[in-house]
Amino acid sequence: MGFEDLAWLFRCDHRNRGILRLDFDEAAVLWRAVRATRGDILEIGRLLGGSTVLLAEASREGPDRAPGGLGSGRRIVSLDIAPRHRPECEAYFAREGVRERLDLRIANAHLPIASDERFGMCFIDGDHSYEGVRADTCAHWDRIDTGDGLVVFHDAIPNDGLDFKNDGTLAHAPGVLRWCEELLATGCAEEVERGGSMLCVRKTRELPAALVEEAIAVWRE
Ligand SMILES: C[S@@+](CC[C@H](N)C(=O)[O-])C[C@H]1O[C@@H](n2cnc3c(N)ncnc32)[C@H](O)[C@@H]1O
């Protein structure tokens, strides 16, 4: 068991957020997904750079890292249309052993990346509208490994992570929830775990070509 498996010991809510825009239990889901997969990592939405740091650290090679999937050279491709990196993150990104593995792009994630890159894991935390997260998923789904590739969605699951004011507020983005329910209903993904508003799914097969085309066509114009 790792530290990330002890999130249930903590009270996790929005007060956990700093440079990394995740609650502690949500960060634990993301960390576990990295550790459970192999191959390169795709991130959609990095904002201040906090989640990119977490992805890079979770995929770092070293004697303190579990064997299998955490070998050397695990790259992270990160897409963001308007990032605002914090100086602390810039300093981390410049470290030896990190900078060689990072590919930080300024790009609209609603459109497929112009390459034949493949990924073992994807973190989606960009545009939280239904149309936006659907396009993000469809544009990159065929790049994710089938069978053991994991995709993690933030703000998908209604939870009490905002409820520290005791006003019954549930934290999630309705458009992300709607899309994740549709995605699971296609049978192209199956649920692995959830924590806070995070939903981690395993890719089981490709999405129908017509669905992919419909989802991204509008963003090509
Ligand atoms: C919630 S923030 C990401 C927070 C970050 N993942 C973290 O946990 O620290 C969402 C980010 O998505 C980016 N974004 C929104 N729409 C986008 C799009 N169409 N393509 C790429 N990035 C987008 C925004 O610029 C913003 O930086």
The ligand as an SDF file (V2000), in Angstrom:
LIG
                    3D

 27 29  0  0  0  0  0  0  0  0999 V2000
   -9.3330   22.9930  -14.3680 C   0  0  0  0  0  0  0  0  0  0  0  0
   -7.9820   23.6250  -15.2670 S   0  0  0  0  0  0  0  0  0  0  0  0
   -6.8010   22.3050  -15.1750 C   0  0  0  0  0  0  0  0  0  0  0  0
   -6.2700   22.0900  -13.7970 C   0  0  0  0  0  0  0  0  0  0  0  0
   -5.1210   21.1120  -13.6960 C   0  0  0  0  0  0  0  0  0  0  0  0
   -5.4240   19.8520  -14.3760 N   0  0  0  0  0  0  0  0  0  0  0  0
   -4.8040   20.8140  -12.2390 C   0  0  0  0  0  0  0  0  0  0  0  0
   -5.3760   19.8370  -11.7160 O   0  0  0  0  0  0  0  0  0  0  0  0
   -3.9980   21.5010  -11.6250 O   0  0  0  0  0  0  0  0  0  0  0  0
   -8.5880   23.5210  -16.9190 C   0  0  0  0  0  0  0  0  0  0  0  0
   -7.5860   23.9120  -17.9930 C   0  0  0  0  0  0  0  0  0  0  0  0
   -8.1190   23.4820  -19.2400 O   0  0  0  0  0  0  0  0  0  0  0  0
   -7.7110   24.3770  -20.2360 C   0  0  0  0  0  0  0  0  0  0  0  0
   -8.6010   24.2610  -21.4070 N   0  0  0  0  0  0  0  0  0  0  0  0
   -9.8810   24.6810  -21.5240 C   0  0  0  0  0  0  0  0  0  0  0  0
  -10.3510   24.4120  -22.7480 N   0  0  0  0  0  0  0  0  0  0  0  0
   -9.3390   23.8360  -23.4330 C   0  0  0  0  0  0  0  0  0  0  0  0
   -9.1930   23.3220  -24.7590 C   0  0  0  0  0  0  0  0  0  0  0  0
  -10.2070   23.3890  -25.6670 N   0  0  0  0  0  0  0  0  0  0  0  0
   -8.0010   22.7870  -25.1270 N   0  0  0  0  0  0  0  0  0  0  0  0
   -6.9740   22.7310  -24.2470 C   0  0  0  0  0  0  0  0  0  0  0  0
   -7.0660   23.1800  -22.9800 N   0  0  0  0  0  0  0  0  0  0  0  0
   -8.2210   23.7280  -22.5750 C   0  0  0  0  0  0  0  0  0  0  0  0
   -7.7520   25.7380  -19.5620 C   0  0  0  0  0  0  0  0  0  0  0  0
   -6.9010   26.6540  -20.2270 O   0  0  0  0  0  0  0  0  0  0  0  0
   -7.3070   25.4030  -18.1260 C   0  0  0  0  0  0  0  0  0  0  0  0
   -5.9360   25.6540  -17.9820 O   0  0  0  0  0  0  0  0  0  0  0  0
  1  2  1  0
  2  3  1  0
  2 10  1  0
  3  4  1  0
  4  5  1  0
  5  6  1  0
  5  7  1  0
  7  8  2  0
  7  9  1  0
 10 11  1  0
 11 12  1  0
 11 26  1  0
 12 13  1  0
 13 14  1  0
 13 24  1  0
 14 15  1  0
 14 23  1  0
 15 16  2  0
 16 17  1  0
 17 18  1  0
 17 23  2  0
 18 19  1  0
 18 20  2  0
 20 21  1  0
 21 22  2  0
 22 23  1  0
 24 25  1  0
 24 26  1  0
 26 27  1  0
M  CHG  2   2   1   9  -1
M  END
$$$$
